[in-house]
Amino acid sequence: MSQGKTKKTFVLAAVMLSMFMSAVEATIVSTAMPSIVSDLGGFSLYSWVFSSYLLMQVATILIYGKIADLVGRKPVFVVGVSIFLLGSLLCGFATSMEMLILFRFIQGFGAGAVMPIATTIVGDIYTKEERASIQGYLSSVWGISAVLGPVLGGVFVKYVSWVYVFWMNIPLGILAIIGVILFLHEDVEKKKHTIDYPGSILLVIFISALMLVLVEGGVHWAWNSWQIISLLLLFSVGIILFILQEKKAVEPMMPFHIWKYRAISISNLASFTTGIIMMGVSSFLPAFVQGVMEESPMIAGFTLTTMSIGWPIASAIAGKMVINIGYRKLTVTGGFALIIGSLIFVTLSPEKGPIWAALGSFFIGFGMGLTTTSFIVSIQSTVGWNVRGIATAANMFMRTLGSAVGAAFLGGLLNSRLQSFIMKQGLEDTITLETANSLLNEGQRDQLVQSTKSILQEGLTMSLHTVYWGVLIIAILTLALVFFMPETEEKIS
């Protein structure tokens, strides 16, 4: 890295813009989803708007990192952000849920480069001593984006159009690209790298098969149908071949040898489960607040914003206390906070109102802040410089994979439970999953026959309670996992 020519302040600003763009994506789209569904239809495809994005992101994170080592950070960053912006532009032009999902695939394909390469650039241009203070700036991006995301989503939906949820990325991304092109200067060392293409292909195959099973199982395909059985077989064969490939690859996408250290294996497994929990809250809470509580998109956004307030507060606490208290005590405390938040969501009802939902979000955010910060510190303290990048990327991969699986699994659970409820009422001829679209639009909701609206709201409430029971079980599993965290790091030689 030719640091003399690199203007650090401008590069940092560009990197922070790209991180804001990527970080805000989850909450702003979640807030806008009820309006998007009421406009485009396709309630049964609700979870695929998140799953498609996350699938491509999780499948490309590690390979982008490998290519960045080969050709430099700048070209990979520029290409990744450009693909992300193309997907964002197309999402605004979608006229059906199927089109939106296709364009979200494109957006996710670019998103795989944004966060890991941005983080790597910061590591390249700052010294070890400087990074500590810079982390404060980077953490503030997450806090600000998470607070602004739901608010911006609510404002766009209420006063302009949901398309600007996607189009707001375009000026931010262009500024980030210009900043990196003009002010980041690299001297790339010529090194021969072996990119694990077979591993990335197998990864996409087995993740796609798993997500199709989770989303469509019990909804469009019976659990014992040939489609589900075939996909489960494809998943099983794919994951076995992936593991075999990674063991023999020169530079594997997933370095399994570092998993023998408890700090890493427990952190990665718990990151996977917390990824599921985060999606369970952010993906489906706005549908409950708007569809059942009949509140506005702005209020729905507020119930998610409190998660974003709890997260940076807990992260700041964890950053100051982790060395003195140790990893286990902090992560166990975070695990209990996740369980408290999940219990609040299990007891959620229209009568309790959005304040109760916001309280549950706060506890989830607080638990996420304590656990995720502790995980990153423990991993980076355990490994040496030569594997720190791979170990950090693997943890990011596991959290993103958890989010992808969570969106698919919990979305499938929601659809399956709602369809089962409709069938038990004997109304499958007059009410379908798509009828639930009407609940998410105030005008369409007011036009529903009262009996139909009541049945739909009861069914959605019951279905979302099932989702939150699933979130509670995952939170309990997370707490059980973090009890095995070491108090201090185990150094890899």
C-alpha positions in Angstrom: 0.0 0.0 0.0 1.4 3.4 -1.0 0.2 5.3 2.0 2.0 8.5 1.0 -0.3 9.2 -1.9 -3.5 8.0 -0.2 -5.6 10.7 1.4 -6.8 8.8 4.4 -9.6 11.2 5.5 -11.3 11.2 2.1 -10.9 7.4 1.7 -12.4 6.9 5.2 -15.3 9.2 4.3 -15.9 7.2 1.1 -15.7 3.9 3.0 -18.1 5.1 5.6 -20.6 6.2 2.9 -20.5 2.7 1.4 -20.9 1.1 4.8 -23.9 3.3 5.6 -25.4 2.4 2.2 -25.0 -1.3 3.0 -25.9 -1.1 6.7 -29.1 0.9 6.1 -30.4 -1.6 3.6 -31.8 -4.1 6.1 -33.9 -1.8 8.2 -35.1 0.6 5.4 -36.4 -2.3 3.2 -38.0 -4.0 6.1 -39.9 -0.9 7.0 -41.0 -0.4 3.4 -42.0 -4.0 2.7 -45.7 -3.8 3.8 -46.2 -1.0 1.3 -44.2 -2.8 -1.4 -46.4 -5.9 -1.0 -49.6 -3.9 -1.0 -48.4 -2.3 -4.3 -46.9 -5.3 -6.1 -48.8 -8.2 -4.4 -47.1 -11.5 -3.8 -47.4 -11.8 0.0 -46.3 -15.5 -0.2 -43.0 -14.3 -1.7 -42.4 -11.8 1.1 -39.4 -13.5 2.6 -37.7 -14.0 -0.8 -37.1 -10.2 -1.0 -34.7 -10.7 1.9 -33.6 -14.2 1.1 -32.5 -13.4 -2.5 -30.4 -10.5 -1.4 -28.8 -12.4 1.4 -28.2 -15.6 -0.6 -26.0 -13.7 -3.2 -24.3 -11.7 -0.5 -23.4 -14.8 1.6 -22.2 -16.7 -1.5 -19.9 -13.9 -2.6 -18.4 -12.4 0.6 -15.4 -14.8 0.8 -14.6 -14.9 -2.9 -14.6 -11.1 -3.2 -12.0 -11.2 -0.4 -9.9 -13.6 -2.3 -10.0 -11.5 -5.5 -9.1 -8.4 -3.5 -5.9 -10.1 -2.4 -5.1 -10.9 -6.0 -5.9 -7.6 -7.9 -6.2 -5.0 -5.0 -9.0 -3.5 -3.0 -9.9 -0.6 -5.3 -11.1 -2.5 -8.4 -13.1 -5.0 -6.3 -14.7 -2.2 -4.3 -15.6 -0.2 -7.4 -17.1 -3.3 -9.2 -19.0 -4.5 -6.2 -20.5 -1.1 -5.4 -21.4 -0.6 -9.1 -23.3 -3.9 -9.2 -25.0 -3.0 -6.0 -26.1 0.4 -7.5 -27.4 -1.3 -10.7 -29.5 -3.7 -8.6 -30.8 -0.7 -6.6 -31.8 1.2 -9.7 -33.6 -1.9 -11.2 -35.4 -2.6 -7.9 -37.1 0.8 -8.2 -38.5 -0.1 -11.6 -39.9 -3.5 -10.5 -43.6 -4.0 -11.4 -44.1 -7.4 -9.8 -42.7 -9.2 -6.7 -40.9 -11.7 -9.0 -39.1 -8.8 -10.8 -38.2 -7.3 -7.4 -36.7 -10.6 -6.2 -34.6 -10.9 -9.4 -33.2 -7.4 -9.0 -32.5 -8.1 -5.3 -30.3 -11.0 -6.5 -28.3 -8.5 -8.5 -28.1 -6.1 -5.6 -27.0 -8.8 -3.3 -24.3 -9.9 -5.8 -22.7 -6.5 -5.4 -23.3 -6.2 -1.6 -21.0 -9.2 -1.0 -18.1 -6.8 -1.8 -19.2 -3.7 0.0 -18.7 -4.5 3.7 -15.7 -6.8 3.8 -13.7 -4.8 1.2 -14.5 -1.5 3.0 -13.3 -3.0 6.3 -10.2 -4.3 4.6 -9.4 -0.9 3.1 -9.5 0.7 6.6 -7.2 -2.0 7.9 -4.8 -1.3 5.0 -4.5 2.5 5.4 -4.4 2.8 9.2 -1.8 1.5 11.6 -2.7 -0.8 14.5 -2.7 2.2 16.9 -4.9 4.4 14.7 -7.5 1.6 14.1 -8.8 1.8 17.7 -10.0 5.4 17.3 -11.2 4.8 13.7 -13.4 1.9 15.0 -15.5 4.6 16.8 -16.3 6.2 13.5 -17.2 2.9 11.9 -19.4 1.9 14.8 -21.2 5.2 14.6 -22.1 4.4 11.0 -24.0 1.3 12.1 -25.8 3.2 14.9 -26.8 6.2 12.6 -27.8 4.0 9.7 -29.9 1.7 11.9 -31.7 4.6 13.5 -32.2 6.5 10.2 -33.2 3.4 8.2 -36.6 2.9 9.6 -37.3 6.6 9.8 -36.3 7.2 6.2 -38.2 4.1 5.1 -41.4 5.4 6.8 -40.9 8.9 5.3 -40.4 7.6 1.8 -43.4 5.3 2.0 -45.7 7.9 3.5 -44.8 11.0 1.5 -43.0 9.9 -1.7 -42.8 6.3 -2.9 -41.2 3.1 -1.8 -38.9 3.1 -4.9 -36.7 5.8 -3.2 -35.9 3.2 -0.5 -33.7 1.7 -3.3 -32.8 4.8 -5.3 -31.4 6.7 -2.3 -28.4 4.3 -2.6 -27.4 5.7 -6.0 -25.9 9.2 -5.0 -24.3 7.6 -1.9 -22.7 4.8 -3.9 -21.4 7.2 -6.7 -19.8 9.4 -4.1 -18.1 6.4 -2.4 -16.8 5.2 -5.8 -15.4 8.6 -6.7 -13.7 8.9 -3.3 -12.0 5.6 -3.5 -10.9 6.1 -7.2 -9.4 9.5 -6.6 -7.9 9.2 -3.1 -7.0 5.5 -2.6 -3.6 4.5 -4.2 -2.4 1.0 -4.1 0.8 -0.8 -5.0 -0.4 -4.3 -5.4 2.2 -6.9 -4.8 2.2 -9.5 -7.5 1.3 -12.8 -5.8 -0.1 -15.9 -7.3 -3.5 -16.8 -5.7 -5.8 -19.7 -6.3 -9.4 -18.7 -6.2 -11.7 -21.4 -4.9 -14.3 -21.4 -7.7 -15.5 -24.9 -7.1 -16.1 -24.1 -3.5 -18.1 -20.9 -4.4 -20.3 -22.9 -6.9 -21.0 -25.7 -4.4 -21.8 -23.0 -1.7 -24.4 -21.4 -3.9 -25.9 -24.8 -4.8 -26.4 -26.2 -1.3 -27.5 -22.8 0.2 -30.1 -22.4 -2.6 -31.4 -25.9 -2.1 -31.7 -25.3 1.6 -33.5 -22.0 1.2 -36.0 -23.4 -1.3 -36.9 -26.1 1.2 -37.3 -23.6 4.1 -39.4 -21.2 2.1 -41.6 -23.5 0.1 -41.9 -26.5 2.4 -45.4 -26.9 3.7 -46.6 -24.0 1.5 -46.4 -24.8 -2.2 -44.8 -28.2 -1.8 -45.7 -30.8 0.8 -42.9 -31.8 3.2 -42.9 -35.4 1.8 -43.2 -34.3 -1.9 -40.5 -35.3 -4.5 -39.5 -31.7 -4.8 -38.6 -31.3 -1.1 -36.9 -34.7 -0.9 -34.9 -33.9 -4.1 -33.8 -30.6 -2.7 -32.8 -32.1 0.7 -30.7 -34.7 -1.2 -29.1 -31.9 -3.3 -28.4 -30.0 -0.1 -26.8 -33.0 1.6 -24.6 -33.9 -1.4 -23.7 -30.3 -1.9 -22.6 -29.7 1.6 -20.5 -32.9 1.7 -18.8 -32.0 -1.5 -18.2 -28.4 -0.3 -16.5 -29.7 2.9 -14.3 -32.1 0.8 -13.4 -29.3 -1.6 -12.5 -26.9 1.2 -10.2 -29.5 2.8 -8.2 -29.9 -0.4 -8.3 -26.3 -1.7 -5.0 -24.4 -1.7 -6.8 -21.2 -0.5 -10.2 -22.4 0.8 -13.2 -20.1 1.1 -14.0 -21.5 4.5 -10.8 -22.4 6.5 -12.0 -25.2 8.7 -8.7 -25.5 10.6 -9.3 -22.4 12.7 -12.6 -23.9 13.9 -10.8 -26.1 16.4 -10.4 -23.1 18.7 -13.4 -22.6 21.0 -13.4 -18.8 20.8 -13.8 -19.1 17.0 -16.1 -22.1 16.7 -18.5 -20.8 19.4 -18.4 -17.2 18.1 -19.2 -18.4 14.6 -22.0 -20.8 15.6 -23.5 -18.1 17.9 -23.2 -15.5 15.1 -25.2 -17.9 12.9 -28.0 -18.1 15.4 -28.0 -14.4 16.2 -28.2 -13.7 12.5 -31.5 -15.8 12.5 -32.8 -13.8 15.5 -32.1 -10.4 13.9 -33.9 -11.3 10.7 -36.9 -12.7 12.7 -37.3 -9.3 14.2 -36.5 -6.9 11.4 -38.2 -8.8 8.6 -41.6 -9.4 10.1 -42.2 -6.9 12.9 -43.4 -4.1 10.5 -46.0 -6.5 9.0 -47.5 -7.1 12.5 -47.4 -3.4 13.5 -49.1 -2.3 10.2 -51.2 -5.3 9.4 -52.6 -6.2 12.8 -52.0 -3.1 15.0 -53.1 -0.9 12.0 -50.3 1.6 12.7 -48.5 3.7 10.1 -45.2 2.9 8.4 -43.6 5.5 10.6 -44.7 3.8 13.8 -43.6 0.5 12.4 -40.2 2.0 11.7 -40.0 3.3 15.3 -40.5 -0.2 16.7 -37.3 -1.3 14.8 -35.4 1.9 15.6 -35.2 0.9 19.3 -33.2 -2.2 18.3 -30.7 0.1 16.7 -30.5 2.2 19.9 -29.8 -0.8 22.1 -27.2 -2.2 19.8 -24.6 0.7 19.8 -25.1 1.3 23.5 -24.3 -2.4 24.3 -21.4 -2.4 21.8 -19.8 0.6 23.6 -20.2 -1.1 27.0 -18.8 -4.4 25.6 -15.8 -2.6 24.0 -14.8 -1.0 27.4 -15.6 -4.1 29.6 -14.6 -7.1 27.5 -10.9 -7.1 28.6 -11.7 -6.8 32.3 -14.8 -9.0 32.5 -14.0 -11.7 29.9 -15.9 -13.0 26.9 -18.1 -15.5 28.6 -19.7 -13.1 31.1 -20.5 -10.5 28.5 -21.9 -13.0 25.9 -24.0 -14.8 28.5 -25.5 -11.4 29.6 -26.2 -10.7 25.9 -27.8 -14.1 25.6 -30.2 -13.4 28.5 -31.1 -10.0 26.9 -32.0 -11.9 23.6 -34.2 -14.2 25.5 -36.0 -11.3 27.3 -36.6 -9.6 24.0 -37.9 -12.9 22.4 -40.3 -13.4 25.4 -41.7 -9.9 24.8 -42.4 -10.7 21.2 -44.0 -14.1 22.1 -46.5 -12.1 24.2 -47.0 -9.4 21.6 -50.7 -8.6 20.9 -52.6 -5.7 19.2 -53.7 -4.5 22.7 -50.2 -4.1 24.0 -49.4 -1.6 21.2 -46.2 -0.5 19.5 -44.4 0.5 22.7 -44.3 -3.2 23.8 -42.9 -4.1 20.4 -40.3 -1.4 20.6 -39.3 -2.7 24.1 -38.7 -6.2 22.7 -36.6 -4.7 19.8 -34.5 -2.8 22.3 -33.6 -5.9 24.3 -32.8 -7.8 21.1 -30.5 -4.9 20.0 -28.8 -4.8 23.4 -28.2 -8.5 23.3 -26.8 -8.3 19.7 -24.5 -5.5 20.7 -23.0 -7.4 23.7 -22.5 -10.7 21.8 -21.3 -9.4 18.4 -18.7 -7.1 19.8 -17.4 -9.8 22.1 -17.2 -12.3 19.3 -15.2 -10.0 17.0 -12.8 -9.1 19.8 -12.3 -12.7 20.9 -11.7 -13.9 17.3 -9.2 -11.1 16.4 -7.4 -11.6 19.7 -7.1 -15.4 19.2 -5.6 -15.4 15.7 -2.4 -14.0 14.4 -2.1 -11.4 11.6 -1.7 -14.0 8.9 -5.2 -15.5 9.5 -7.0 -12.5 11.0 -8.6 -11.5 7.7 -9.9 -15.0 7.0 -11.1 -15.5 10.5 -13.0 -12.2 10.5 -14.5 -12.9 7.1 -15.6 -16.3 8.2 -17.5 -14.8 11.1 -19.1 -12.3 8.8 -20.0 -15.2 6.5 -21.7 -17.1 9.3 -23.8 -14.1 10.5 -24.9 -13.4 7.0 -25.7 -17.0 6.4 -27.7 -17.0 9.6 -29.7 -14.0 8.3 -30.3 -15.7 5.0 -31.5 -18.9 6.6 -33.5 -17.0 9.1 -35.3 -15.0 6.4 -36.1 -18.2 4.6 -36.9 -20.5 7.5 -39.1 -18.0 9.4 -40.7 -16.7 6.3 -41.6 -20.3 5.4 -42.9 -20.8 8.9 -45.1 -17.7 8.6 -46.6 -18.8 5.3 -47.2 -22.4 6.3 -48.9 -21.4 9.6 -51.1 -18.7 7.9 -52.1 -21.1 5.2 -52.9 -23.8 7.7 -55.1 -21.3 9.7 -57.0 -20.3 6.6 -57.7 -24.0 5.7 -58.9 -24.7 9.3 -61.4 -22.0 8.9 -62.6 -23.7 5.7 -62.0 -20.4 3.7 -59.3 -21.5 1.3 -61.7 -20.9 -1.6 -62.3 -17.3 -0.7 -59.1 -16.3 1.2 -55.6 -17.0 0.1 -52.1 -16.0 1.3 -52.3 -13.2 -1.2 -55.4 -11.7 0.5 -53.1 -10.8 3.4 -51.6 -8.1 1.1 -54.7 -6.0 1.8 -53.9 -5.8 5.5 -50.7 -3.9 4.8 -52.4 -1.1 2.9 -54.7 1.2 4.9 -57.0 1.9 2.0 -57.4 -1.7 1.0 -57.7 -2.8 4.6 -60.7 -0.4 5.2 -62.4 -1.9 2.2 -62.3 -5.5 3.5 -65.4 -7.1 5.0 -65.0 -6.9 8.8 -65.2 -10.7 9.2 -62.5 -11.2 6.6 -60.3 -8.6 8.1 -60.7 -10.1 11.6 -59.9 -13.6 10.3 -56.8 -12.4 8.4 -55.6 -10.4 11.5 -56.1 -13.3 13.8 -54.3 -15.6 11.3 -51.4 -13.2 10.9 -51.1 -12.8 14.7 -51.1 -16.5 15.3 -48.6 -17.0 12.5 -46.2 -14.3 13.8 -46.5 -15.8 17.3 -45.2 -19.0 15.8 -42.3 -17.1 14.2 -41.5 -15.5 17.5 -41.6 -18.9 19.4 -39.0 -20.0 16.8 -37.0 -16.9 17.6 -37.2 -17.7 21.3 -36.0 -21.2 20.8 -33.0 -19.9 18.8 -32.3 -17.3 21.5 -32.2 -20.2 24.1 -29.8 -22.1 21.9 -27.6 -19.0 21.6 -27.4 -18.7 25.4 -26.5 -22.4 25.6 -23.7 -21.9 23.1 -22.1 -18.9 24.7 -21.8 -20.7 28.0 -18.9 -22.5 26.3 -17.1 -19.3 25.4 -13.6 -19.1 26.9 -12.9 -16.3 29.4 -9.7 -15.3 27.5 -8.4 -16.0 24.1 -6.5 -19.2 23.0 -3.6 -18.0 20.9 -3.1 -19.7 17.5 0.6 -20.3 17.0 
